[in-house]
Amino acid sequence: MTCSSCAVGIDHCHGTLVEHESGFVECTDMACLSFGIERHSLVIDCETVEGGCGCTDHVRVLSKVDPSAMGADVPQEQLLRA
């Protein structure tokens, strides 16, 4: 069986493009060098990856943190500025 896109010379990838919460993308095809959405017939969100991705775990963890543990009760003049 031959891929019809390969047969006619269309630039494409056989891998799955995975889009992460941060905007980072990666492909399941290790040989893929161009991560354009137009080259991939299958594009998924990272949370649908079996076993989970984990890239959004920090968001879930921060939402459970007590605001006072993050300096919310410290007067503004005592906070360090970057």
N, C-alpha and C positions, 0 to 999 in steps of 0.2 A: 504494500500500500504506500502510495506517495502523497505527500502533503501538496495540496493544490497551490498554495502560496509559494512553496519551494519550486514547483514545476514551472511556474510562470515568472519566477525571479522577484517576487515581492519581498521587500525588506520586512522581516517579522521575526518573532521569537516564539519558541514552543513552550517557554516557561510561564509561570504565573507571576504577575507583578503584585507585590505586597506593599500596600500603602500604610505607613505608620502615622500615629496621632501627630507627631512632630512635623510631618511633611516628608520625612525620609522615605525613600522607596528602595526596594530590593527585589531581585528576581530569583526564582527557584532554579533557573538554568545558570549554572556556574560559568558558562561560556558567554553569557549575555553581557555586552558592554555598553548598550544604549537602553536606558530605562524609560524611554518615551511610552506613554500610555497607548499611542497609536500602533506600536509594534507588538502589543500583547492582546491576545483575544480573551484572556482571563485576567481580571484585575480584582483583588479582594482587599478588604480591610484587615489589618493585622489581628484584630480581635477574633476573627473567624478562623485563624490558624489553629489546628488541632493542638490542644495542650496549652493554648494561650500564648500570647507574645510576651507580655510583661512590661512593655515599654510605657504603659500608662499606669503601672503600679504606684509610681510616686504620686500621682494625682489622687488615687484612692487613699493612700496612706496619709497625705496631707489633709484630706477632707475629714479624717478622723482625729486629727491632733487638736488638743485643747489650745485655743488662741493664746492663753497666758503663757503656755510653754514656748511660744514663738516670740515673746517679748511684747505682747499686746498691752501688758500692764506697766511697761517701762516708759517713763516720760520721754517724749519726742527728743528733747535736748540731750538725753543720755544715749540715744541710738547712734551707732556708728554709721557713717555715710561712706559709700564706695566712691 
